[in-house]
Amino acid sequence: MTDIDPSFMQPTLTGTTVELRPLEADDAPALLQAAADGQLWSMTLTVVPGPETVERYIAAALAGREAATVMPFVIAMRETGVVGSTRFWKIDRANRKMEIGHTWLAGSVQRSGANTEAKYLLLTHAFEAMKAVRVQFTTDELNEKSRAAILRIGAKQEGIVRNERIMPDGRVRNSVRFSIIDSEWPGVKAMLEARMAR
């Protein structure tokens, strides 16, 4: 990773109440504690690490970082500590595009503004530091809560990707794809800043 463009090195992204810092192997206990707030690992519409899967979850994220296709973060409230995780993945430097995904938050901070600020920090870095022309989001077709959250941050729905992946329980999942493109970013940024100011 020594010849990686500096704009693709993984930073710590700091906001007013949220900090996104690079995920490390020793974050397993903090991630498990955050996921226990709501027993998130038992959800069937998304994949959240649990006691049996957290080591594999982190190893896969760190392998992606080594390959320069993933930037995994822990989401921390600056006052209280780790409350979840998110990442850039499917990073395609040649085409200046990536996906924001694998995002989950402890039950007690959902709908608190933490997700909005985390997405604002990620999108700002994607469009302004990494010079992305496209950032996409994908969620389970059945996950109405996630779909609504993605629309709330200003992404546009593009369509349904059929049989897009197989979930841990064996269900074949249809996924909904959303995106924000570079020409839309100034308007999305202004909207997010107005929302955070409230």
Secondary structure, DSSP 4 states (H G I P E B T S, - for coil): -TTS-GGGS---EE-SSEEEEE--GGGHHHHHHHHHTTTGGG-SSS----TTTHHHHHHHHHHHHHTTS-EEEEEEETTTEEEEEEEEEEEETTTTEEEEEEEEE-GGGTTTTHHHHHHHHHHHIIIIIS--SEEEEEEETT-HHHHHHHHHTT-EEEEEEEEEEE-TTSPEEEEEEEEEEGGGHHHHHHHHHHHHH-
